[in-house]
Amino acid sequence: MNPEIYLDANATSPVMEAAIAAASGALREGFGNPSSTHGTGLRARALLDDVRARARRVLGADSGRISFTSGATEGIQTAILSALCAVRDARERGEPTGQLLVYGATEHKAVPESLAHWNRLLGTGLELVKLPVDEHGQHRLDVLRELAPRAAMVCTMAANNETGAISDLDGIAAVLRETISPAYWMVDSVQALGKLPLTLSASAIDYAPFSGHKLYAPKGIGMLYVRDGAPYTPLMCGGGQEAGLRAGTENMAGVAALGAVLAALEEGSTFRSHDVLVAYRARLADALRAAMPDIVFNCAFDKSLPTTLNFSVPGLSSKELLNLFDAAGVRVSAGSACSSALAVPSYVLEAMQLPGWRTAAAVRMSFGPMADDAFIDAACGRIVLCGQALRHICADTGLVQMTHDGHVTWLVLDKTQRSCIVIDPVPALAERIDAFVRSHACDTLAILSTAGSAGWPPHCTTVMTAHGALDAIGLGARVLVRLPDAAGVSYLLGTCDPAGLLASAAVTHAFTGAAMSPLLPAVVGPQTILCSSRDTGRLPCTTLAARETMRAACAAQRELDRAALARLLADHPQARLVDVREPFEHAAGDTGFQGVQNVPLSRLAERLGSWLTEPAIPLVFFCRSGARSAKAVECMQRLGFASAWHLAGGIALSGGAGTDT
Ligand code: PLP
């Protein structure tokens, strides 16, 4: 089995035992309403007061107001609402105010979205201005100096959630002071709690929101610090709880749990010291360097939280790295949010002006300050396994599909001759194509385009086809033939007969542009796999036969749960179980299945043809989450293959690799 190594603490953390016990106590005996005046209520009130007093000590807030919220997003709303109401009121009184809402370019989305929302809702009409950061994610103080005199509010996080970059809050405070800025200053302190020293009331910070679930408390509890004298408008009104700052009966289980975390912070021995965390990061970084020697770290270690590592690996997208780690049971997150067809680069890394491939390939690994030696040992061991898995390249590489933003690059390989031909290289894939060719130790014979004949090598042979003699490049036992037409070029891949004729039936694949060449039906067979340069979210493979019948796919009816899969395998012992994950994911963890073939989705085009010739053998695809296997089923159905199935929810939900069941 494959116990989970959770390295995504910046997204959320597990709840510490003491917090679970405290929450459970508040739910059982301490269930009172702190507003009640009887003994049960008074005990709840005492807990509330005690946790608030702890919060004051931990946050260095002997003055100012601290209210309990549902989390940082609520604290951010309240702070922004308060500041904007104050600006609006000052204007109504005819007093001068700032005109700009300045926010760091790497803020959590909750900040700019809330600024825009409340600015619109309150009709304040202020101008939102992004404060740029440098290559280390540090706010550009020179730009702030220009903006600060006209700013109504400045929002600069204490530490970044993607990169761990620590902001120069003293530098920002100095600029605001020296420019006599009228701005209210909010510091999103979510990632700082437990990792950076905090002395809030000694600072000029007006608002500091915190979130419990980033530091071993449950979701749904947070805190907002408001400096004495800073304006305040409640987000929620009602029964006057929290001294009128935030109405609604308090989330006492959450408060109690947060209290346990604050107690641990005060007591000091539960969380590792900064130096220990720095040493842990160094060990993780060494393991990563050993596993992926080309790795690049995206934020300087001396300028970031020791608990956050953000990195990119040339030749691997963040989705691929994520899948690899997940297969090994290591939970990390992408520095970029990925949708199935489009990879959205990280706006945080873009703001740091890192090269495009790094912003699109970033992965964040983060751990909490309760990590211990055993955990870091286990994590490093698992990273080493990931490195070994990465060296697994597909045994029978023949044809590889790489997709970016709907554009497809096809790589045609010959493993005996160690040569390869690239068709329609997408510029954004250059790093990956390069890494792939290098890892397969291939010579690139030609780089071709379906838009024209550029790249065709001067020395080539000629073969006979149904369309007459055509130019060809030898690729081991196969040939790649050029078929130009008025609109572009198609390429036919197949094996010639001894007389040098490439018969239609011997063309296994044809590579086409977005539109199919009118000449193709004469030179390919009904079952030739037609590989397009465009991918509209499906696999870009079809056949002439499938195009004629235009079969509608209904993948939803093709889902199997684990029990249905067992029944299908019992009824059809010859069924093929196909893991469509990349070879390194397949190698990184046990799938939990016997007799599995690994044919990655990116290599399916190579294998489709042979499966189509055996329609009586059912195919069951699976992957990590069910997304890739659903595509494989849909493609097989489009090609007229009736008995293709896939495992709903993938192995992540079915108790296979990467789960701790
Ligand atoms: N700010 C930062 C820096 C964060 O990392 C997060 C959480 O992702 C938030 C704000 C939002 O916090 P919450 O989930 O408590 O609303």
Boltz pocket constraint, residues with backbone or C-beta under 6 A from the ligand:
constraints:
  - pocket:
      binder: B
      contacts: [[A, 10], [A, 11], [A, 70], [A, 71], [A, 72], [A, 73], [A, 74], [A, 108], [A, 110], [A, 157], [A, 159], [A, 160], [A, 161], [A, 188], [A, 190], [A, 191], [A, 210], [A, 211], [A, 212], [A, 213], [A, 221], [A, 222]]
      max_distance: 6.0
